[in-house]
Structure formats: C-alpha cells, structure tokens
Amino acid sequence: MNSLKLKPKQKQRSPGNVFSGSKGINLASKGEKYLWSMGGALIIGLIMIAAFLLLILVNGLKTFYPGPVHRVTLTDNRVIAGEPFRREKISQDQTLETSREDTCSAWRTLYKTGNFDLYNKDFRWVDEQDIKQISEPKDIFYIERTEWGPFIGYIHELNLNHETFFFSRERLSQLKKEHKAAQARRNILKDLKKKEMGSINHELDNLRLSLKRVELDHGKDSVRYKTTLDSLSAKRKKLEENYGEIADKIEIIIKKDAKYSVVLKDVSGIEKRVNISDIIRFYPANNLTLSQKTGIYISRWIEFLTAEPREANIEGGVMPAIFGTFAMTLLMVIIVAPLGVMASLYLKEYAKQGKLVSMVRICVNNLAGVPSIVYGAFGLGFFAYCVGTTVDRIFFPEYLPNPVYGTGGILWAALTLALLTLPVVIVATEEALAAVPQSLREGSLACGASKWQTIKNIVLPNALPGIMTGLILAMARGAGEVAPLMLVGVVKLAPDLPVDTIFPFIHPERSFMHLGFHIFDVGFQSRNAEAGKPMVFVTTLLLISLIGLMNAFAIHIRSRMKKKYSVGQ
Amino acid sequence: MIIKPSDIENKEIQTIYHPQKGEQGSVIDIDTFSLFYGKSQALFDTTMDVEKGLVTAIIGPSGCGKSTLLKSLNRMNDLIDNISINGKIRFEGKNIFDRDTDVINLRKQMGMVFQKPNPFPMSIADNVTYPLKIDGIRGKNVLAETCERSLKRTALWDEVKDRLNESALRLSGGQQQRLCIARAIAADPEVLLMDEPCSALDPMATIKIEDLINELKGKYTIIIVTHNMQQAARVSNNTAFMYIGRIIEYGKTDIIFTKPKSMKTQDYVTGRFG
C-alpha cells in the first residue's frame, strides 16, 4: 500500500524537475501567476460600477416617496414641524462651538420644514439634545404649492365661494373635489396663456416682421410699404381683439380662483391664505396607507417626467430637458452617422494607403482626445457666430438685431457634438470595414461588380454591426456631454420646445434644456442646495436611464442586423 | 538533379511548346507578359494560348507565379498597389490592358473561383444570383431559373433545393465551394478561372469538384491552378508547368506528364521537388 501511494507523487513531481532543473519550480511556467491580479482588476471595476449604480438608484428612487412629518418640541418650548431629511454626528469642534460639554449623543437632524415664505428657509438643523418631544400628529398636512415650495402644517379654514368652514376630517373629500376643479381651471389657464396667447403673440410678431421685410426691400416711402401697412394694421386690430377676449377669459378664471382658498396654519400658529388652485398636491403625511403613499409616489414621478419645471427647476418636472436631450442626441446621430461612415469609406476603401492617409488617421485619433469644451468654443465661434450670423443676414434680415441662428441652438449643439463624436465613428467604422474579409471583396469583384456595388452589397452590410457599435459609443458620449453644450445652446429654462405646433413645427434654432445641464443647474446653481440634492440624484438616474434606453435600442437593432447577415440565420 | 533558383535566373529560359491541334482556336492569348510587384519581378515573359472549351491546368511549386498569372487574366491584380506590367494578354483577340477595356465586363466574362470558398453571408439563392442582381436584373422568374440551372450544373441542386433561403455559410466546405462555382457560372461567362479550388477541401469534396470540372468542360473554357499534380493529370487537357515566374513547358497533359522535354518538368511531375 505504501509504495503504491508514493508512486503517483513521484510521477507528479518529475515533470516539474524536467522543466525547472536545479533552480526549483518556476511558477510562471506552470501556473497562471498573475491571474489573481487580472481577476482582481475586473472585480474592482465591477464593484465601482455597481456601487455607483446602487447609489444613484437608491437615492434617485427614494426621493419621491412621501416620508412622515415630525412635530418636534424643543427644550425651550418652541415647536417645529418637518420631514426628517438627514441625520449626522456632530464633531467635537462643532459641539464646543455650541458650548456643550456632553458629547455622548452629539447627533443632529436636518428637518425639511418647508414654509419658505414664512421662515425664509426650507431646512433646519436641530441638535438632538435640544429635543424634548417628537410626535407624528395625524392631522398635519404636507402641501405642495406652485410657489414658495411646500407648506407643512395644518389646514385651518376653507373658503369656498364666500362660505367659510372650519376644516375637519369630514371636509377632506370636499376639499379634494374643489382641488380637482381648481386643477382643471389651472390647466385651462395654462392652455390659454401658453397656446392661445402664445400663438397670437407669434402672429403679431410675424406681422411686425413682414412689415419690416417690406421696409427693408422697398423702403419706407414706397407705395408697397403703405399698402402693406394698411392691410397689416387691419389684421393686427383683429388679433388684438382676440387677445383682449382671451385676456378677459383669463381674468374670469383668476377671479374665480381667488374665491376658493384655504387658510393654512403652521405648527407655531402663523396663518397663511392659499388659493386652492395654487396647490399641486396635499396629503396628511402621517395618516397614509401604503397604497396612498404609492399613489403619491407614482403621481410625483409622473409629474417629474411629464411636467415643466417650477421654482428655479427645483420642483416640477423635467420633460423639456428629457425632450431636449433626446432630440439633440437623435439629431447628432443623424448628422454624424452618414458623415463618419462616408469619411471612413473614403479613407479605407478609396484613398491610396500611404503617408498622407496615416497622417490623417493619426489626426482623427487625436481629435478624439481634444477636451470637449474646445469643441464648444469652436461651435460657438464657427457655427453660431460665423455661419449663424451669415444665415441671419441673408434669410432673416427683418429679425435683426435679434439673432435667429446667430446664437446657440439645438442645431448648432447637435453639429458641435457631431464634430466631437466624429472621430469615434470614423475609427470604429474603419475597424469594421477592415474586419470584412478581403476574400468577400474579391469574390464580389470577380463576379463583375463595380467597387461601389461591392461596397454597397457586400462590405457595408457586413460592417454594419461594427458601424452601429461606433454609433452607440458616439451616442453615449454625445448624450452625456455637457460642457460644450453650455456654450452652444443649452439654457437653464427654455420657454419653448424645439418642436411644437407653430409653423414650421421644427425649430432647430431654438435653445433647449438638457438633463446633464439640468443636473449642474439644480445641484450647484439653485438658491437652495439642500433642496436640489435629491433632484440631482433623480435627474442623474433619469439621464442614465435615457442613455441606457437609447443604447439598448441601438444594440437591439445591431443584434438584428448581425443575425440577418451572419451564420446564425 | 535539384534545380536551384540561381540556375534559372542566370540564363534565359526558352519555353518549350509542344505542338497542339487546337480545333476551336484559342480564347486567351498570353503574349510575353511580365508582371512586377514594385521592383521585384513575378512573371517573366510568359507566353501561352488557352484553347477554347478545354481545361488548362497550370502547375508548379508554391510561389512560382501560377496564381499571379491567373489573376492577371481577369485583372484582379488591379486591386494590389504598386503593380506594373509588360506585354499583352488578349481575350478574344483584344488586349485586356488596353485603355478602353471595360474591366467590369471582362470580369463578367470570366467567372472566378478562389482557393478558399468565399460565399457571401447571404442566402444560398442570393449568392447564386448575385452576378445577375448587380446587373440590375430583378425579374423573379429569371433569377429563380438561373439559380436552379446553376445549382443543377454544379450538382448542388438536390442538396440545397429545400433551403435556398438559408444562409450559405451553413453549408459544408465542399458545398460552399460548389456554390461559389455556381455563382461564377450564373452569369454565363466564357471562361472559368479556378485558383486551387480544392486546396481547402477534404478528398471526397475534391472528387466532387473534379467531377464537376469534367461536367463543365466543353461549356466553358476552364483554367485551373493547382499544386496537386494528380488533379491536373485527371482533369485537364493541356498543362503548363511554371517555375519561378516562367512557363517552363506547355502542352497536352499526357505529354507533359509522360514525355516532358524539360528536365525540370520531369523532376517536378515525378515528385523530385516542389
């Protein structure tokens, strides 16, 4: 038995002896010596990505969930109410400043107190030593308003069409009904202001511009100018009458709104009258069932995704920014795809491979490394100021001194980003073209196909998945780019979308909103950094999802193409 | 005796031609044709006539210029940069290197089959009808007829008739090569150029291709480059032996293989070098 056991051991050792000689076993020749470091590098990368996604996901998803509202009685008998927002340990130094010697439970809590109109701030730090009592009263309400941020407090009185009621729980359904009616009125009001008044303003502007056009073409003293002036003033009169009618309608609605109001009372007893139409949403924060909470959560998400921003972008939705990001990226891909593919087709298939071509190739590769803000500066200087002002001078002289194309806009932004992503597309397309086997090209040419027929029928279909990969990379880079956009057309708040119902429906000269810039604006440019912080996460989550969605769509198309042209089918 | 390259380069080689009785006349006439890759010369004054309707084999050791000569016939060498030529190749009496030659038309008259099967990543039917489609022929009946006729001629029809719309890449290597031959004859060319068509195939597939060549003989003029001497002996009527860019001997296949005049030819066909 013993000898049998030994034998395999000796056998195992002998190959090692053969290769390593007298120096002992060389690990590198036998095993994968650095496998752990390669695996480790991958793991570190994965952990970083997962942690990043988790942070964005958790912070982004919890933001809209309605939390409880605490009524906090302090040791000096002052009372505050608010949503507990964040809790942190105070360091030794901070406690010393507040001259506290007891450091055992040196925690403090940030409460979102709302009521900016009453307190001049939205948030308040409370040291936990100062707290005498915390309660969660069932009748406290969290009320989101169109201005001044949320109100946290009690509903005291209802004023419904000159009748006054004290608020009690039985009146809640009545308030809800009135709130629904008021919301309908608010929507009508918005439509009147934005669509009807907007279109009248637009037409009035057009009249002014056409008159100016005639003036520029024929001079102020010409007969034509005078006849145009007469016909236009008649039209203008009619439009102004319409305008007056709409203004009257608006007036009626505003008067009606003023008749329906509530008197709110904060925890310290300060009263505040608010029109019901100015309330977006209200709920008894501590008296909600799970389904009610979910309902609020979903309605807030819907508002976020479909509404326009309010209150310096901190509240409301980001629909214009979603649309802007999407439209700009799409426009960019539409511009960069043919440009990049044609350029690399020439480089790879037609140009004589030599020093010049490799120089061009090196330059293209280096262009990919140029900081994006440089492209922004170029876009502003060349597209907006140079091309744009020329276009304005030739086609829109009547608009001057107001620029039409002579300033940042979605078209210029898309062109700038197309330029920025062009190297990515060219490099990827060239690689995809190079990956098409030479034998296929020869086969096609030998069949009597011309070079272009070969490219069209054989090379391009085979390279298409690779080209799509390049476009996906370009799209991901373009959609996430902010710095150059700040120079060529992104704004904090765009009054109109680049696509609307006013002729010619698509307005490539308009400035637009962008999710990336929105994050920057909300997080770092708003009056209230603390209130903006959750919005930063939500918007980031949205931006990532949007890019992910666009990429997923592109990848789906690519895999369908691959199937169509490859062995699998 | 083993010939070193230096033996040949040092003295002029006179190509040995055996008398031929061409009944049909020649379709391709290679006339003192030389070819240079940059500065290095690959073909030296090659001269030979290709008889119409017969199979002509070009044999020789690797790197002797067989493929280069073959690819010159339909000007596939144009794809390579830095090529210069000297001499003439006449196709049906017309020099193919004339300025007014329509290269595309020339290639349409000369179907070509490559060393490795290169079916396009499309369906079988699309592969066969590709030469017609690039000519703008769209008629479904014409395309289907051509497809069937070509596939029948290459004895592939029975194997693939039920899956004409499947990817051609799913076929076996031998089937792929026969598909490539079907594609090459779909547009009814004069000449079929085959560049070592069996070198990537197994013996069974090779036999099928050889049978096919025998079938196609007469309908098309076939020029086949091969380094397999048995294959040349089996399928060809005429054989040219090439060595280091020169045609050493050209004549009837049985004469080349049994009674060659050149010592080098004899050494090669008897397997002493190559």
Boltz contact constraints between the chains, C-beta under 6 A:
constraints:
  - contact:
      token1: [A, 439]
      token2: [B, 118]
      max_distance: 6.0
  - contact:
      token1: [A, 440]
      token2: [B, 118]
      max_distance: 6.0
  - contact:
      token1: [A, 443]
      token2: [B, 118]
      max_distance: 6.0
  - contact:
      token1: [A, 446]
      token2: [B, 107]
      max_distance: 6.0
  - contact:
      token1: [A, 446]
      token2: [B, 112]
      max_distance: 6.0
  - contact:
      token1: [A, 447]
      token2: [B, 130]
      max_distance: 6.0
  - contact:
      token1: [A, 447]
      token2: [B, 131]
      max_distance: 6.0
  - contact:
      token1: [A, 448]
      token2: [B, 104]
      max_distance: 6.0
  - contact:
      token1: [A, 448]
      token2: [B, 107]
      max_distance: 6.0
  - contact:
      token1: [A, 448]
      token2: [B, 108]
      max_distance: 6.0
  - contact:
      token1: [A, 448]
      token2: [B, 131]
      max_distance: 6.0
  - contact:
      token1: [A, 449]
      token2: [B, 134]
      max_distance: 6.0
  - contact:
      token1: [A, 450]
      token2: [B, 104]
      max_distance: 6.0
  - contact:
      token1: [A, 453]
      token2: [B, 134]
      max_distance: 6.0
  - contact:
      token1: [A, 565]
      token2: [B, 121]
      max_distance: 6.0
  - contact:
      token1: [A, 567]
      token2: [B, 169]
      max_distance: 6.0
  - contact:
      token1: [A, 569]
      token2: [B, 167]
      max_distance: 6.0
